Amino acid sequence: MDSDSQNLFGRKIVSVSELMERIGPHPRDWAVVMCHGTFDLVHPGHIRHLSYAKSKGDLLVASLTSDRHITKSPHRPFAPEELRALNLAALEMVDYVIVDQEAKPLLNLERIKPEFFVKGFEYGVRDVHPRTKEEMAIVEAYGGTVMFSPDDVVYSSSRIIEQHPPDLSIEKLKLEMDKERISFNDLYAALDRLPGLKVHVVGDTIVDTITYCDPIGGSNKTPTLSVKYNSRSDFVGGAGVVAKHMRSAGATVAFTTVLGDDPLRSFVETDLAEAGVALQAIIDPGRPTTNKNALVADGHRLLKVDTLSNDPIQQEHLSRLQKSVKEEPADLVALCDFRHGIFNKTSIPSIVSRIPKGTTRVANSQVASRWGNILEFAGFDLITCNEKEARFVLHDQDGHVRDLAEALYTRSQAKSLIMTMGRNGVLCRSHSDEAGETRNSILEPISQQVVDAVGAGDALLSYAALVLTATGNQTMALILGNIAAGCACETEGNEPVSPGQVRARLEILEGAFAWS
């Protein structure tokens, strides 16, 4: 939907006060018809319902349930309220659209007093739902009529979304950019500002190994799977790949970590040197360099074998790490928590307290098989985690992601929070400087083909943190971080995402905007 169309249709989207000024008080010389619903995806059933409603009067008002009151599933609504309102406003039979900020339309029914309130057929069959009875009582009290549309066609938005979710990545991205008045030139310019930033990354190094095998079969005597070894590939992951992402983006990067005195130490040192990362390795002969080895056959991960020590690092090594955090010059300090020795509830406060004042502070929790707590990084400029970690920290298995983000944001006192939600995209909760309020932003994944989603969170943190440091703009940080995460998903193994990849994806999106 282009800007001209949005301006045209957007004029139909009004507040209740504006609507009352235009339609006047009840009783009227013409008939106002009102419908209310979620309208998460406008489908043929909605079109027939709205067409039927318009046929009963002179003017049709479509009322939407606001995002905060939609709790059908932890990730609904699928389309945010602004997009849902535009979808309805684009329909010729709809004269006005309002977004109801209450859980029920009762207050607006009392204010607007439509001559006809039209419900879907399913609300009038058999026993009338208690909520519908509440609505009927209000409408009938002022002399209005409640009607039910015919049972000629019914489609479920929920069923469509669950079985065949449409790709709204372009629409949701465009909505965020329009709301914040961000152009593609702004995003290109933000990428250009990343070179020269001084970054200090601190955290656990993980060497991710992919061992490629061919399945041979299984034992006849025991439930043992047999595979034939073909080859292996090693990648620097964990906090190490965050350092590589940031260096690839053009920043000057120092990386402080703890390694074992083993062959993988040499691999890490060589790999990071080739990437241009200044490694400040603390060598502990008493622990191995963390290695996670995934056995892959026919594109499937059969088994993962970890070689590691999760014991806290020794005090002498922690002291050296604290000294490095205090003395290393940096515009940005990124603490990357994988819970393999460096970070715990005792060490985190001592490390955080040594970050120089005025430095942008970011942290992520990307814990796979361990327990992490992103709330331990209180008051940071940006924190990131995934949905599973958020649910664990908050002891909430079933709550809406909106409520999870609000609780994390409030309790962490972070300036920005980004929560990754897998195929459901990313949710950002941040502070709005203009309105003085907090806001939620949800973007869908932007990836042409998912090959390996492992490491997407590291790419997101890296680019979001750099952009936030360079521009101070939380929305641009979210957008470019999400694009970087999509790029990271398109290659197997942990490979750093380059600004060229992000720029190329921006160019594709810019072209798609021209046709949307």
C-alpha positions in Angstrom: 0.0 0.0 0.0 1.6 3.3 -1.1 1.7 6.5 0.8 -1.0 8.2 -1.3 -3.3 5.3 -0.6 -2.5 5.4 3.1 -3.3 9.1 3.2 -6.6 8.6 1.4 -7.7 5.6 3.4 -6.2 7.0 6.7 -8.7 9.8 6.7 -11.4 7.3 7.5 -9.6 6.3 10.7 -10.9 8.6 13.4 -11.2 8.8 17.2 -14.6 8.4 18.8 -14.8 12.2 19.5 -14.0 13.0 15.8 -16.6 10.4 14.7 -19.3 12.0 17.0 -18.6 15.4 15.5 -19.2 14.0 12.0 -22.3 11.8 12.6 -24.0 13.8 15.3 -25.9 12.6 18.3 -28.7 10.0 18.4 -31.5 10.1 17.2 -30.4 11.0 13.7 -32.1 11.6 10.3 -30.1 8.7 8.8 -29.1 5.2 10.0 -25.6 4.6 11.4 -24.5 0.9 11.4 -21.7 -0.4 13.5 -19.7 -3.6 13.5 -17.0 -4.6 16.0 -14.3 -7.3 15.8 -10.6 -8.1 15.6 -10.4 -8.3 11.8 -6.8 -9.8 12.1 -7.0 -10.8 8.5 -9.8 -9.4 6.3 -11.2 -12.4 4.4 -14.3 -13.2 2.3 -16.4 -13.8 5.4 -15.6 -10.3 6.7 -16.4 -8.7 3.3 -19.9 -10.3 3.2 -20.5 -9.4 6.8 -19.5 -5.8 6.3 -21.5 -5.6 3.0 -24.6 -6.9 4.7 -24.1 -4.4 7.5 -23.8 -1.5 5.1 -27.0 -2.5 3.3 -28.9 -1.9 6.5 -28.1 1.8 6.8 -26.5 4.9 5.4 -23.1 4.9 7.1 -20.9 2.0 8.3 -18.6 2.3 11.3 -16.1 -0.5 11.7 -14.7 -0.8 15.3 -11.5 -2.7 16.0 -10.3 -4.3 19.2 -6.9 -2.7 20.1 -3.8 -4.9 20.2 -3.5 -4.9 24.0 -6.9 -6.7 24.4 -6.3 -9.5 21.9 -5.3 -12.6 23.8 -6.4 -15.5 21.5 -2.8 -16.7 21.5 0.6 -15.6 22.8 1.5 -14.1 19.4 -1.7 -12.4 18.3 -2.7 -10.2 16.7 -1.0 -11.2 13.5 -1.4 -7.7 12.1 -1.0 -4.7 14.4 -3.9 -2.4 14.9 -2.6 0.3 12.6 -2.5 -2.1 9.7 -5.8 -3.7 10.6 -7.4 -0.3 10.6 -5.9 0.6 7.2 -7.1 -2.7 5.7 -10.7 -1.9 6.8 -10.4 1.7 5.7 -9.5 0.6 2.2 -12.8 -1.1 1.8 -15.4 1.0 -0.1 -18.3 0.0 2.1 -16.6 1.2 5.3 -17.1 4.9 6.0 -15.2 5.2 9.3 -12.8 3.1 11.4 -12.3 3.4 15.1 -9.8 1.5 17.3 -11.5 0.6 20.6 -9.0 0.9 23.5 -11.4 -0.9 25.9 -11.7 -4.7 26.2 -15.4 -4.6 25.2 -17.2 -2.2 22.8 -19.8 -1.3 25.5 -18.6 2.3 26.2 -18.4 3.2 22.5 -21.9 1.7 21.9 -23.2 4.0 24.7 -21.4 7.0 23.1 -22.1 6.4 19.4 -25.5 4.9 19.7 -25.7 3.3 16.3 -29.1 2.6 14.9 -28.0 -0.9 14.0 -25.2 -3.0 15.6 -24.5 -6.0 13.4 -22.9 -9.2 14.7 -21.7 -12.3 12.9 -24.1 -15.2 12.5 -22.2 -17.3 14.9 -23.0 -15.0 17.8 -26.8 -15.4 17.4 -27.1 -19.2 17.0 -28.3 -21.3 19.9 -27.5 -19.6 23.2 -26.5 -16.0 22.9 -23.0 -15.4 24.3 -23.0 -13.4 27.6 -20.9 -10.7 26.1 -23.4 -10.3 23.2 -26.2 -10.1 25.8 -24.3 -7.1 27.4 -24.1 -5.4 24.0 -27.8 -6.1 23.2 -28.9 -4.6 26.6 -27.1 -1.3 25.8 -28.3 -1.1 22.2 -31.9 -1.9 23.0 -31.9 0.6 25.9 -31.6 3.6 23.6 -33.9 2.1 20.9 -31.3 0.6 18.6 -31.4 -2.8 17.0 -28.9 -5.7 17.1 -28.8 -7.8 13.9 -26.9 -10.9 12.9 -25.5 -11.4 9.4 -26.7 -14.4 7.4 -25.0 -17.8 7.6 -23.9 -17.9 3.9 -20.1 -18.0 4.5 -17.8 -18.0 7.5 -14.0 -18.1 7.5 -11.8 -18.1 10.6 -8.9 -15.6 10.7 -7.3 -17.8 13.3 -7.5 -20.9 11.1 -6.0 -19.1 8.2 -3.2 -17.7 10.3 -2.4 -21.0 12.0 -2.4 -23.1 8.8 -1.1 -20.7 6.1 0.2 -17.5 7.7 0.7 -14.8 5.0 3.9 -12.9 4.7 3.4 -9.4 6.2 7.0 -8.6 6.7 7.0 -5.8 4.2 3.7 -4.3 5.6 4.9 -4.4 9.2 8.3 -2.9 8.3 6.7 -0.2 6.3 4.4 0.6 9.2 7.2 1.0 11.7 9.2 3.2 9.3 6.2 5.4 8.6 5.4 5.7 12.3 8.9 6.8 13.1 9.4 8.8 9.9 12.4 6.7 8.9 13.5 6.5 5.2 15.7 4.0 3.5 18.3 6.8 3.1 18.3 7.1 6.9 19.0 3.3 7.2 21.8 3.5 4.6 23.3 6.5 6.5 23.1 4.5 9.8 25.2 1.7 8.2 27.7 4.3 7.0 28.2 5.5 10.6 29.3 2.2 12.1 33.0 2.2 10.9 35.2 3.7 13.5 33.1 2.9 16.6 35.2 1.4 19.4 33.7 -1.8 20.9 34.6 -4.0 23.7 32.9 -7.5 23.7 33.1 -9.6 26.8 31.8 -13.1 27.1 32.1 -16.9 26.6 33.7 -18.1 23.4 32.1 -21.2 21.9 33.6 -23.1 19.0 30.6 -24.5 17.0 31.5 -27.6 15.1 29.4 -29.3 12.4 30.4 -32.9 11.7 28.9 -34.1 8.4 28.0 -37.8 8.3 26.1 -40.3 6.1 23.6 -42.6 7.9 24.6 -46.2 7.7 21.9 -47.8 9.8 21.3 -49.1 13.3 22.5 -52.0 15.4 20.4 -55.1 15.4 21.2 -55.7 19.1 21.0 -52.2 20.6 19.1 -48.9 19.7 22.4 -47.4 18.3 22.5 -45.2 15.3 25.5 -45.7 13.0 26.9 -43.0 10.7 29.9 -42.6 8.5 32.1 -39.6 9.1 32.7 -37.3 6.1 34.1 -34.0 7.3 33.8 -31.3 9.9 33.7 -27.5 9.9 34.6 -25.3 12.9 33.2 -21.8 13.5 33.9 -19.3 16.3 30.6 -18.7 18.0 29.2 -17.4 21.2 30.6 -14.0 22.2 33.4 -14.6 19.6 31.0 -14.3 16.6 29.4 -11.2 18.1 32.9 -9.7 18.0 33.3 -10.8 14.4 29.9 -9.4 13.4 30.8 -6.0 14.8 34.3 -6.0 13.2 32.7 -7.0 9.9 30.4 -4.0 10.3 33.5 -1.7 10.5 33.9 -1.2 14.2 37.2 -1.5 16.0 36.7 -4.5 18.3 38.5 -5.7 21.4 37.3 -9.1 22.7 38.0 -10.4 26.2 37.3 -14.0 26.9 38.6 -17.1 28.6 40.0 -20.0 26.6 41.5 -23.4 27.5 45.1 -24.3 26.6 44.2 -26.7 23.9 44.2 -27.0 20.0 40.9 -25.1 19.8 42.6 -22.1 21.5 44.9 -21.8 18.5 42.0 -22.1 16.1 40.1 -19.2 17.9 43.3 -17.0 18.0 44.0 -17.5 14.3 40.3 -17.1 13.3 39.8 -13.8 15.2 43.2 -12.4 14.1 42.2 -13.0 10.5 38.9 -11.3 11.2 40.7 -8.2 12.6 39.4 -8.7 16.2 41.9 -7.7 18.9 41.7 -10.8 21.2 42.5 -10.4 24.9 42.4 -14.0 25.9 42.7 -15.2 29.5 44.2 -18.7 29.3 43.0 -21.3 31.9 44.8 -24.6 31.5 42.2 -26.1 33.9 39.2 -25.8 31.6 38.7 -26.7 27.9 37.8 -24.2 25.2 34.0 -24.6 24.9 33.1 -26.8 21.9 29.6 -27.8 20.7 29.8 -30.4 18.1 26.6 -31.1 16.0 26.5 -34.4 14.0 24.5 -33.7 10.8 23.3 -36.3 8.3 21.1 -35.6 5.3 20.5 -32.1 6.6 19.3 -33.2 10.0 21.0 -32.7 13.3 21.2 -36.1 14.9 23.2 -35.3 18.1 25.2 -32.6 19.7 28.3 -33.4 21.8 29.5 -30.6 24.2 33.0 -30.4 25.6 33.0 -27.7 28.3 33.2 -26.6 31.9 30.3 -24.6 33.3 32.1 -23.9 36.6 32.7 -20.2 37.4 36.1 -18.9 36.3 38.8 -18.5 38.9 39.0 -15.3 40.9 42.4 -14.4 39.4 40.9 -14.7 35.9 37.8 -12.7 36.9 40.1 -9.9 38.3 41.9 -9.7 35.0 38.6 -9.6 33.1 37.4 -6.8 35.4 40.5 -4.8 34.8 40.1 -5.2 31.0 36.5 -3.9 31.2 37.6 -0.9 33.2 40.6 0.1 31.1 39.7 -0.8 27.5 38.6 2.4 25.7 35.2 1.8 24.1 32.1 3.6 22.9 30.1 0.4 23.4 30.5 -2.5 25.8 28.6 -5.7 24.9 28.3 -8.5 27.5 27.4 -11.8 25.9 26.0 -14.3 28.3 26.1 -18.0 27.5 26.6 -19.2 31.1 29.8 -21.2 30.5 31.9 -19.7 33.3 32.2 -16.0 33.0 28.8 -14.7 34.0 26.8 -15.6 37.1 24.9 -13.7 39.8 28.1 -13.0 41.7 30.4 -12.0 38.8 27.9 -9.8 36.8 27.6 -6.9 39.3 31.4 -6.8 39.6 31.9 -6.7 35.8 29.1 -4.2 35.2 30.3 -1.8 37.9 33.6 -1.4 36.0 32.1 -0.3 32.7 33.2 3.3 32.2 30.5 6.0 32.5 29.1 7.3 29.3 29.6 4.0 27.5 26.7 2.4 25.7 25.9 -0.8 27.6 24.3 -3.8 25.9 23.8 -7.4 26.9 22.3 -10.5 25.5 21.2 -13.8 27.0 21.6 -16.6 24.4 21.6 -19.6 26.7 20.9 -22.9 25.0 21.2 -25.7 27.6 21.9 -23.6 30.7 19.9 -21.2 32.8 20.5 -17.5 32.2 18.8 -14.4 33.6 18.8 -11.3 31.4 17.3 -9.3 34.4 20.7 -9.4 36.0 21.9 -6.8 33.5 19.7 -4.0 35.0 19.6 -0.5 33.6 21.3 -1.3 30.3 20.8 0.7 27.1 19.8 -2.5 25.3 19.1 -6.1 26.3 18.1 -9.0 24.1 16.9 -12.5 24.8 14.7 -15.1 23.2 11.1 -15.8 24.1 11.9 -19.1 25.9 14.5 -17.4 28.1 12.0 -14.7 28.9 9.3 -17.2 29.9 11.8 -19.0 32.1 13.0 -15.8 33.9 9.4 -14.7 34.5 8.0 -18.1 35.3 5.3 -17.7 32.6 4.8 -20.5 30.1 1.5 -19.3 28.6 1.3 -15.5 28.8 1.1 -13.1 25.8 4.5 -12.0 24.5 3.3 -8.4 24.9 3.0 -9.0 28.6 6.4 -10.8 28.8 8.1 -7.9 27.1 6.4 -5.4 29.4 7.4 -7.3 32.5 11.0 -7.7 31.4 11.2 -4.1 30.3 9.9 -2.7 33.6 11.9 -5.0 35.8 15.1 -4.6 33.9 14.8 -0.8 33.7 16.5 -1.1 30.2 16.1 1.7 27.7 15.4 -0.9 25.0 14.4 -4.6 25.0 14.5 -6.8 21.9 12.9 -10.3 22.3 13.3 -12.8 19.5 10.4 -15.1 18.9 11.6 -17.5 16.2 9.3 -17.7 13.2 7.1 -15.1 14.9 9.8 -12.4 14.5 11.1 -9.9 17.0 9.4 -7.7 19.5 11.0 -4.5 20.7 9.9 -2.5 23.7 11.5 0.9 24.1 11.0 4.5 25.2 9.4 7.0 23.0 11.2 10.3 23.4 8.5 12.3 21.7 5.5 11.0 23.6 7.3 10.2 26.8 5.7 6.7 26.8 6.9 3.2 26.0 6.0 1.5 22.7 5.9 -2.0 21.3 7.2 -2.8 17.8 6.9 -6.2 16.1 8.7 -7.2 12.9 8.5 -10.5 11.1 11.7 -12.3 10.1 13.3 -11.0 6.9 15.1 -13.9 5.3 15.0 -15.2 1.8 15.8 -18.8 2.8 16.4 -20.2 6.3 19.4 -22.5 6.2 20.6 -22.3 9.8 18.9 -20.1 12.4 21.5 -20.8 15.0 23.4 -17.5 15.6 20.7 -15.2 14.3 20.3 -13.6 17.8 24.1 -12.8 17.8 23.8 -11.0 14.5 20.7 -9.1 15.7 22.5 -7.9 18.9 25.6 -6.9 17.0 24.0 -4.7 14.5 21.3 -3.3 16.8 23.9 -2.4 19.4 26.1 -0.7 16.8 23.3 1.3 15.2 21.9 2.3 18.6 25.4 3.6 19.6 25.9 5.4 16.4 22.5 7.0 16.0 20.6 6.7 19.3 17.6 5.6 17.3 15.9 2.5 18.8 13.7 1.8 15.8 16.6 1.9 13.3 18.5 -0.4 15.6 15.6 -2.9 15.6 15.2 -2.8 11.8 18.8 -3.2 10.9 19.4 -5.8 13.6 16.4 -7.8 12.3 17.7 -7.6 8.8 21.2 -8.8 9.9 19.6 -11.7 11.8 17.8 -12.7 8.5 21.1 -12.6 6.6 22.7 -14.8 9.3 20.0 -17.4 8.8 20.9 -17.9 5.1 24.3 -19.6 5.6 25.2 -22.7 7.6 27.4 -22.1 10.6 28.3 -18.9 12.3 29.6 -16.5 9.7 29.8 -12.8 10.3 27.3 -10.6 8.5 28.8 -7.8 6.4 27.3 -4.3 5.8 27.2 -5.2 2.1 24.8 -8.0 2.9 22.6 -5.8 4.9 22.7 -3.0 2.3 21.8 -5.5 -0.4 18.8 -6.6 1.6 17.8 -3.0 2.1 17.8 -2.5 -1.6 15.6 -5.5 -2.2 13.2 -4.2 0.5 13.2 -0.7 -1.0 12.2 -2.1 -4.3 9.4 -4.2 -2.7 8.1 -1.0 -1.0 7.7 0.6 -4.4 5.3 -2.2 -5.5 3.5 -2.7 -2.1 
